[in-house]
């Protein structure tokens, strides 16, 4: 269920420029999870990491989160 919430949050951030901007400003996973909760998404931090497929693209995240979540 959490993976679906993460994907829905990512999709919402693509569609909503305000949410997308706030997501891009997040420097820590905790900040991103809090933002998701504020917008009604229940995400589990463990589901954000490999081996799960990334649900975010590099252009959606801050440089710190790209390194943490996308392993670029």
Helices and strands as residue ranges (DSSP letters): H 2-15, H 17-25, H 29-38, G 45-48, G 58-60, H 63-65, I 66-70
